C-alpha cells in the first residue's frame, strides 16, 4: 500500500508542481544568499563615502586656518589626526588627543582608493580594538605647508550588520521554502480536486451510458467534463450500433442455419463433419445473440424459482456418449431464482468447456449452503494458468498453452457464463486451490 502510494505521489502533477516551485524558490534564495556576501562591501563603501565627506570638511577648515589643535571633537567611534611632515600631530579629535601619530598600513584595501585618498583597514588602534576604516589624504595648511590628514571610523558596525543579515537569511530561507511548498501543495491540490473528481467519476462508470457530473464553474474543468460527456455519448452510440448489428445478424442467421441443420438431419448422405460444423455455427450464432442481449442491459427475471439440479441432470443427459465420463454423484438439491433458459446455457457451457479439455473425466457438484447455491464443474485436463484465471472469462479469449481456443471453442462460452452468473447476482471464478486440471465455481443466491 505504501509503495503504491509512493509511486502515485511521485507521478502526480501536484507533487511535480510543488517540487518545481520549491526548487525555483531555492534557486532564488541561493542567489540572494550569494548577493548577501557583498553586503559588507556595500556598507564599507558607504563608510568610505562618509569618511571622504568628513575629510572634505576638515580640509576646508585647515585651508582657512579655522581648525585649531584639539578644537574638534568627533564621537567615540570617529576620529581624525593632522600629521605634519616631521611626524608631529598638528591637530586631532579630542578622543585621540595625545596619542602618537597614526602610521597608515603599507597595504591598503583594494578598490577603495583614489589618486588623492587612500583607504585602509587597521586593528588595534589605541582608541579601541575595533577594526577601523582609515582615509589618508595629503592636505595643504593655511601657512602653505603640507601635512597628512587621517580620518577614521570603526568598521565593526558594518561587519556586524552584514553578519546579522546573513544569519537572518540562514534562519529564514528554510522556513520560506517549507512554507511556500505547503502553500503550493494546498493550492495545487484545491485546483486539481475537480479534475480528480472527474477521474473518479469516469473510473466508476460501469458502461458508456453513464455521464460525469458537470461543475457549475465555467472554467477548464467545466469544458473538460462536457468533452468527456460528448465522448461517452459517441462511445454509447457506437456500442449501440455494434450491438444492434450483432443482434440483427445473429437473428437473421438463426433461421437459415436451423433449416440447413434440419435438411442435413433428414438426409442419409450428410457427412458427420458437415453436421458438426453447422451445429458449431448455430451455437456461435446463439452465443452472439445472447451476448447482444446482455449488452443491451436486458436483466433476467429473477422471480421464478428454478431447480438447478434438474438443469444439471438434463444437460448431462443431452451429452450423448460423453455423459458416461461426467460424474454427477455430488449433485444435490439447489434452487435459485432466475431465467431457466439462461441458467441452462450457464450449465451447458461449463460442462461443454470441461468435456472439451478433460482427459478422462468431468466432475459436477452442486450444493446449497449458507444462503447460496454452489455449482462446480471440474476436469482433469491441462488446467488454467494463474495469469489466465480472470482473462478466461473475457470474450474471444485466447489462452496460451494447451488450454486454448484451438480445441474447439471460440472463446464465448465462459464469457456467457460470467454474464449469466452476474446477471443473477452471483459470481464465477476459477478455483485457485484445484491443481489437477481446472475447477470453475459458480455461486448464486439461493431461492429461499
N, C-alpha and C positions, 0 to 999 in steps of 0.2 A: 504493500500500500504506500509506504513512504517512498520507495523507489519510483512508483508510478507517479506520485505527486511531484517528485523532484524532476522527472522527465517533462511532465506537463508544464511545471513552472519555468523550466529552462527554455522551453519553446514558446512561452506566452509573450504576446505583444506587450502586456503590462510590465513584465519584468524587463524586457529589452528597452522599452522607453525609459523606465526608471533608471536602469543601468546607464543608458546614454546620457540622461540628464545629470546623473551623479558624476560621470566621467567628465562631462563638459564643465561642471562646477569645479571639480578638482583641478582641471587644467587652468581655469581662470584663477583659482586661489593660488596655485603654484606660481602663475605669472605675477600675481600680487605679492607673493612672498619674495620672489626674486627682486621685484621693484623695491621692496622694503629694505633690501640691503643697501640701496642708495640713499635711504632717508637720512642717515647720519651725514653723508657727504653734502646733502642739500642744506641741512642745519648748519654745518661748518661753513658753507658758502655764505649763508645768511649772517653768521657771526663775523666772517671776514669783511662783509659789506658794512656791518656796524662799526668794526674797528677802523675801517677806512674813513667813514664819516667822522668818527671821533678824532682821528689823526688830522683830518682837514680842519676841524675847529681849532685844535691846539696849534697847528701851523699858522693859522691866521693870527692867533694871539701872539705867537712868537715873532711874527713878522712886524706886528705893530708895537711890540715891546710891552704889551699889556699882561704878559704872563710872567709873574714874579715867582722865584723859587719857593716851593712849598705852599703856594697860594691856592692851588686847585685840589679839590678833594673828590676823588672818584669813590664809588662804593667799595664794599669789601671784595667784590669779585673783580671789577675792572681796575686797572692801574695804568700809569704811564711814567716814563723817565725820559729826560732830555740829557744826553751824554755828550760832553764836548770831545774835541779831537784828542785831548790828553787823557781821556778816560774818566774825567770827573763828572759827577752828577750835577748838572746845572739847574734842573728843576724836576719835580716829581709830584705824583699824587701823595696825599697825606698818608695813605695806607702802606706806602713803601718808603716813606721818608727815613733817611739814614741808612737805607740798605745799599749794598755795593752796586756798582753799575752793572746793568744787565748785559750779559755777553750772549748774543744770539747763536743758536746752533749752526754748525758748519753746513749741515744739510737741511734744506727747507722742504716743506710739503710740496709735492709735485702738483702742478696745475693750479696752485693758489698764489702764484707770484706774478707781478708785472715788472716792467723795466724800472719802475720807481719804488714800488712797495714789495717787500719780501716778507712772506708769511712762514711761520714755523710753529711747531708744537713742542712744548717742553714740559717736563715733570720735575717736581722737587724745588720749585721756585720758593724762596724764603717766605713769601706771603702765605702760601698754602701748599699742600701736597697734591692739589688737583693737577690735571693736565690743562695747561694754559695754551691758548692760541695767541701768538705774538706777531704784531706787524712792526717791521723795522723800515724807517724811511729817512733819507738824508734831507735835512732842512737847513735853511739859511736864517740866522738870527738877525735881530734888528741892527746890530753893530756890524753886520756883513760877514761875520764868521760862520763857519758851518758846524753842524752837530748832527747827531743821530737821535731820531725820535723813536722810542719803543712804546707801543700801546698794546696792552694785553688784556685778556679776559678768559675766565675759566671755560674750558670746552666740555666739562663734565655734564652740565645740564643737557647739551645737545646729545651726548652719548647716552645719557640716562633716558632721554625722551625716545631715542631710536630703539633702545633696548626694550622699553616698555611697549612700544608699538609692535615690535616683533613678538614679544611674549604674548601680548593680547591676540595677535594673529594666530599663533600656535595653539592657543586655547580655544579660539573661536572657530577656526577653519573646520575641525572635525564636526563640531556642533552644527555648523551651517550645512555641511554635506549631508549629515544624517537627517536634519530637519527637512531639507529640500527633497531628499529621497522619499521621506514619509509623505510629504505633501504631494509629490508627483505620483507616488503609488496610489494614494487615495483618489486623486483627481482622475487618473487614468482608469482606475477601477470603476469609478462612477460613470465615466464616459463609455466604457466598454460593457457596462451592465446590460443595457438594452440589446446589444449585439449578442451577449451570452444568452439572454432570454430567448432571442430568435433562434440561436443554435439549439437550445434545449427543445424549443417548440418543434423544430424540424426533425430533431432526433426522436421525439416522441410520436411523430406521425406514423400511424400504422399502415397507411396507404396514401396514394396521391390524392385521394378525395378530401383529405384534411387540409386545413389552412392555418397559417400562423397569424397571431394577433398583430394588428397594425397599430403602432403607437399614435397618439394624438399629435405629437410634435411634428412639424413639417421640416424635418431635418434629414440627414443622410440615412439614419436608421429607418425613418418612415419610408423613404424611397426604396431602401433595401427590402423591407418587408413586403411592399407592393410588388417588387420584382420577383421575390420568391413565390408569392401567391400566383402571379401570372405564370411562372414556370411550373408550379404544381398543377395549375389548370391545364396547361398544354400537356403535361405528363398524363393527367387523368383522361384527357380527350384521346390521346394516342393509345393508352392502355385499353380504353373502352372500344376503340376501333379494332384493336388486335383481338380482344376477347370476342367481339361480335363476329369477326371473320372466322375465328376458330370454331365458334359455336355453329355458325351458318354452314361452314364447310363440312363439319362433322355430321351435322344433321342431314345434309344432302347426301353424304356418302353412306349413311347407315342403310337406307333403303336399297340401293343397288347391291351393296355387299350382302345384305340378307337374302335377296333374290338369287344372287350368284351362289351363295352357300347352299340354298335350297336346291338349286339345279344340280350342283355337284353331288349333293347327297342322293338325289334321285337317279343319278347316272351311275351305272355299274362300272363304267370305264374311267371314272375320275381318279387320277393318281393321288395317293395319300398325301404326298408332299404339297400338291396344289391346294388340297383342302386345308392342310395345316397353315399354309401361307395366307389363305383367305381368312381363316379364323384369327390368325395373328393380326391381320389388318383390321378385322372387326373389333378386336379388343383394343387396338390402338385408337380407333375412332371413338369407342366408348370412353376410353380414358381421357382423350382430349375434350370430349363433350362434358364430362364430369368436371374437369379442371376449369373449363369455361364457366360452368355454373358456380363453382366455388369462388372464382374471381369476381363474379357479379355480386357476391355477398349474399347469395341465397342461403339463409340459415335453415338447417334441418328442423323438422317438427319434433320436439322432444316430449310431447305429451303422451305418446303411445308406448306402453311397456313392451319390451322385446326380450324374448328368451335367447340370450346369446349362445347358450349351449346347444339349442336346437339348430341355430345357424351353423355352428361348427360341424355338427354331425351331417347336416345337409351338404355343406361344401365338401367335406371329405368324401361323402358318398358319390359325388359327381366327379371325383378324380379318376375314376375308372381303375385301371390296373395299378396306378400309383398308390391307391388308398391302402394297399397292403403294407406299404412302407411307413404309413403315418400312424403313430401311436397316440391314441386318444384316451388312454386309461386314466389320465389325470384330469379329465374334463368333468367338472361338477356343475351344479346349477349356478347360473348367474344371470340376473335380469337387469337390464338397463332401460332407459327411456330414449327413444330416438327414431331415426328413419331406418326401417328394416332394410330397404334396398341398399342404402349407403353402408350399413353395417355388414351386409353380405359382401359388398365389394372390399371392405376392410379385411374381413377374414379370408376371403378368396385370394386377395393379393398377398397376404402374409404367407398363406400356405403355398401358393404358387412360387413365391420367391424362395421359400425354404426348400421345396421339392426340386427346384431348378439347380440349387447349389449343393444339395445333400449328396453324400457318397452312398449311404445305405439306408438311413432312416431320418424321419422327421418327427419331432415330438410336439404335441399341442397340449397345453394345460390351461384350465380355467377354474378360477375360484373367486368367491365373494368374501371380502374381509374388510372390516373397518369402514364400511360405507362406500366401498369402491369394488369394482369388478376388475380382476387382473387376468388378461389374456396373454399367454406367452407362447411363441412359436419358435422352436429351435431346430437346428440341423447340425450334422457332423461334417460340414463342408470346410472350405479353407478359412472361413471366418472373415471378420471385417477389421481392418487395421484401426488402431485408436484414432489416427488422424482423420479417418473417414466416417466415424460414428455419427457425426452430425451431417456431413455432406451427403450421406447415403439417402437422406430424405429430400434432397433437392431434386428439382425436375431435370430430367435428362442427365442425371449424374453419371459420370464415367469414372469408375474406381480403378485404381492401379492394382496390378496383381491378378490372381486367379479369379477373384470375385468381381467380375466386371460385367458390363452390358453385353459383351460378346457371347455370353452363354444363353442368349435368347431374349432378354428383355430390352426395353428401350429407355429405361430409367424413369418411368412414370408410376409404376405400381406402388412403391413406397411413398412417393410424393402424395398419392391419393390417400394412402393410409394416414399420413400426417394430417392432411386436410380434414378427413372424416373424424379422426380422434379429437382434434382441437375444436372442430365444429360441434362435437358432442360434449365439450367441456372436459376432455381428457387429455392424456399425454401419450407419447410413444417414444421409446428410446432403445438403444442397443445396450444390452446388459453388459457392463464392463467386467463383471466377475466371471462371465462364462468364457472358458478358454478353448473348449473343444468345439470348433465351429462357431456359429453365431446364434444368438438368442435375442429376439425382438419382443419387447414387453409393452403392451397397451394397457393403460389404466383408465377406466371410465367410471363416472359416478353411478352408484347402484340405484335401481329404481325406487327402493324404499327410502 
